[in-house]
Amino acid sequence: MMHLPDFGFGTTQFWYGDDRNSFACMEKAVKEYGITMIDTAEMYGSGECEKAVGKLIRKAGRDSLTIVDKILPENAHQRNFFRSLERSLRLLGTDYIDLYLLHWREDADLEEMSSLMEQAKAQGKILHWGVSNFDVHDMEELLACPDGKYCEVNQVLYNILHRGIEFDLQPFCTEKQIALMAYNSLDLSRMRSQLKKIPEIQEILKKEAVSIEGLMLEFVRSHGVCALFQTASIGHLDDDLRNTGFDYSQYSNIIDSLYPAPSHRIPLEKR
Ligand SMILES: NC(=O)c1ccc[n+]([C@@H]2O[C@H](COP(=O)([O-])OP(=O)(O)OC[C@H]3O[C@@H](n4cnc5c(N)ncnc54)[C@H](OP(=O)(O)O)[C@@H]3O)[C@@H](O)[C@H]2O)c1
């Protein structure tokens, strides 16, 4: 099972916005907050985000970083797989990717995809591989493929307000020794601003001198899931990571009573 860090920094903000601020945030996250994992994808900005990660690799050094990249399902077959992988390696300016994920399932042939992942691993071009946005039935199909058992990670939507995976996907992945990684850890909906108005939550934020975003990251981490997040604002970055690392378990009953884990199956939410 691949060991994942508590937090990873995402890169879609390079796609949507101001590159200079986004880069400054990514660099500060690495240099000052000790973030080591950077998450990107061939889809993000059609390679622009990978290029930005390449610049970070040149500045911070390859060995200090764990690079996660994702291949589109439309490229995860014999004809395009290595072309996509080589392009990503070229844009990143590295000769290996730490963790290579199938971005989502769509109509990818899982037997072919997992075999190609294993070939890339044998060539040293990737160190680990996994999938993203796979629900339990997708994982079952993958694990039934000859090379499916080598899948090490599933990256899925998960946060304090969207706890569906806790009912079935997380126990399944734990049993199969597949690590989970969360995107949307901070939740993009308006609900986030509502959260910090709840008196019990306000009390936690005050006691720990932590932001609502910091509490949301801790929620994910404390559930054994690597929390991806992103920001293009230095002020937000400082808010997100300020005083994280507190003992979340003392507050888990409060959070669980406000936002309980599901008592029934919820199909995997995606974005
Ligand atoms: N596998 C997949 O299908 C998939 C899907 C989506 C994302 N991802 C990955 O996950 C990474 C994380 O991104 P996400 O889209 O899931 O979003 P997220 O990190 O949950 O939320 C990011 C949003 O929160 C805002 N934010 C951050 N800190 C804030 C603060 N202190 N105060 C107010 N707003 C704050 C950011 O805006 P500002 O820039 O203004 O701070 C941004 O709009 C992505 O970069 C990508 O690498 C993967």
The ligand as an SDF file (V2000), in Angstrom:
LIG
                    3D

 48 52  0  0  0  0  0  0  0  0999 V2000
   -9.6180   13.5360   -9.4940 N   0  0  0  0  0  0  0  0  0  0  0  0
  -10.5070   14.4460   -9.7910 C   0  0  0  0  0  0  0  0  0  0  0  0
  -11.4720   14.1870  -10.5310 O   0  0  0  0  0  0  0  0  0  0  0  0
  -10.3460   15.8370   -9.2450 C   0  0  0  0  0  0  0  0  0  0  0  0
  -11.4230   16.7360   -9.3100 C   0  0  0  0  0  0  0  0  0  0  0  0
  -11.2280   18.0160   -8.7890 C   0  0  0  0  0  0  0  0  0  0  0  0
  -10.0190   18.3600   -8.2010 C   0  0  0  0  0  0  0  0  0  0  0  0
   -8.9950   17.4740   -8.1580 N   0  0  0  0  0  0  0  0  0  0  0  0
   -7.6890   17.8330   -7.5450 C   0  0  0  0  0  0  0  0  0  0  0  0
   -7.9260   18.3120   -6.2370 O   0  0  0  0  0  0  0  0  0  0  0  0
   -7.2820   19.5810   -6.0780 C   0  0  0  0  0  0  0  0  0  0  0  0
   -8.0270   20.3730   -5.0160 C   0  0  0  0  0  0  0  0  0  0  0  0
   -9.0050   21.1790   -5.6180 O   0  0  0  0  0  0  0  0  0  0  0  0
  -10.5520   21.1750   -5.4340 P   0  0  0  0  0  0  0  0  0  0  0  0
  -11.0910   21.6640   -6.6850 O   0  0  0  0  0  0  0  0  0  0  0  0
  -10.9690   19.8840   -4.9470 O   0  0  0  0  0  0  0  0  0  0  0  0
  -10.8160   22.2910   -4.3980 O   0  0  0  0  0  0  0  0  0  0  0  0
  -10.6230   22.5660   -2.8170 P   0  0  0  0  0  0  0  0  0  0  0  0
   -9.1900   22.5880   -2.4590 O   0  0  0  0  0  0  0  0  0  0  0  0
  -11.5440   21.7200   -2.0550 O   0  0  0  0  0  0  0  0  0  0  0  0
  -11.1560   24.0630   -2.8120 O   0  0  0  0  0  0  0  0  0  0  0  0
  -10.4840   25.0470   -3.5270 C   0  0  0  0  0  0  0  0  0  0  0  0
  -11.2660   26.3420   -3.4320 C   0  0  0  0  0  0  0  0  0  0  0  0
  -11.2370   26.8030   -2.0950 O   0  0  0  0  0  0  0  0  0  0  0  0
  -10.8220   28.1590   -2.0780 C   0  0  0  0  0  0  0  0  0  0  0  0
  -10.0850   28.3910   -0.8300 N   0  0  0  0  0  0  0  0  0  0  0  0
   -8.9630   27.7530   -0.3990 C   0  0  0  0  0  0  0  0  0  0  0  0
   -8.6120   28.2310    0.8150 N   0  0  0  0  0  0  0  0  0  0  0  0
   -9.5130   29.1970    1.1450 C   0  0  0  0  0  0  0  0  0  0  0  0
   -9.6710   30.0570    2.2510 C   0  0  0  0  0  0  0  0  0  0  0  0
   -8.8310   30.0300    3.2900 N   0  0  0  0  0  0  0  0  0  0  0  0
  -10.7090   30.9510    2.2490 N   0  0  0  0  0  0  0  0  0  0  0  0
  -11.5750   30.9900    1.2140 C   0  0  0  0  0  0  0  0  0  0  0  0
  -11.4710   30.2000    0.1250 N   0  0  0  0  0  0  0  0  0  0  0  0
  -10.4490   29.3010    0.0990 C   0  0  0  0  0  0  0  0  0  0  0  0
   -9.9720   28.3610   -3.3020 C   0  0  0  0  0  0  0  0  0  0  0  0
  -10.0760   29.6740   -3.7670 O   0  0  0  0  0  0  0  0  0  0  0  0
   -8.8180   30.6920   -3.6880 P   0  0  0  0  0  0  0  0  0  0  0  0
   -7.8800   30.2970   -4.7630 O   0  0  0  0  0  0  0  0  0  0  0  0
   -9.4550   32.0260   -3.8810 O   0  0  0  0  0  0  0  0  0  0  0  0
   -8.2280   30.5270   -2.3130 O   0  0  0  0  0  0  0  0  0  0  0  0
  -10.6650   27.4160   -4.3010 C   0  0  0  0  0  0  0  0  0  0  0  0
  -11.7230   28.0740   -4.9520 O   0  0  0  0  0  0  0  0  0  0  0  0
   -7.2870   20.1600   -7.5030 C   0  0  0  0  0  0  0  0  0  0  0  0
   -6.3360   21.1690   -7.6750 O   0  0  0  0  0  0  0  0  0  0  0  0
   -6.9520   18.9330   -8.3040 C   0  0  0  0  0  0  0  0  0  0  0  0
   -5.5470   18.7150   -8.2690 O   0  0  0  0  0  0  0  0  0  0  0  0
   -9.1480   16.2120   -8.6490 C   0  0  0  0  0  0  0  0  0  0  0  0
  1  2  1  0
  2  3  2  0
  2  4  1  0
  4  5  1  0
  4 48  2  0
  5  6  2  0
  6  7  1  0
  7  8  2  0
  8  9  1  0
  8 48  1  0
  9 10  1  0
  9 46  1  0
 10 11  1  0
 11 12  1  0
 11 44  1  0
 12 13  1  0
 13 14  1  0
 14 15  2  0
 14 16  1  0
 14 17  1  0
 17 18  1  0
 18 19  2  0
 18 20  1  0
 18 21  1  0
 21 22  1  0
 22 23  1  0
 23 24  1  0
 23 42  1  0
 24 25  1  0
 25 26  1  0
 25 36  1  0
 26 27  1  0
 26 35  1  0
 27 28  2  0
 28 29  1  0
 29 30  1  0
 29 35  2  0
 30 31  1  0
 30 32  2  0
 32 33  1  0
 33 34  2  0
 34 35  1  0
 36 37  1  0
 36 42  1  0
 37 38  1  0
 38 39  2  0
 38 40  1  0
 38 41  1  0
 42 43  1  0
 44 45  1  0
 44 46  1  0
 46 47  1  0
M  CHG  2   8   1  16  -1
M  END
$$$$
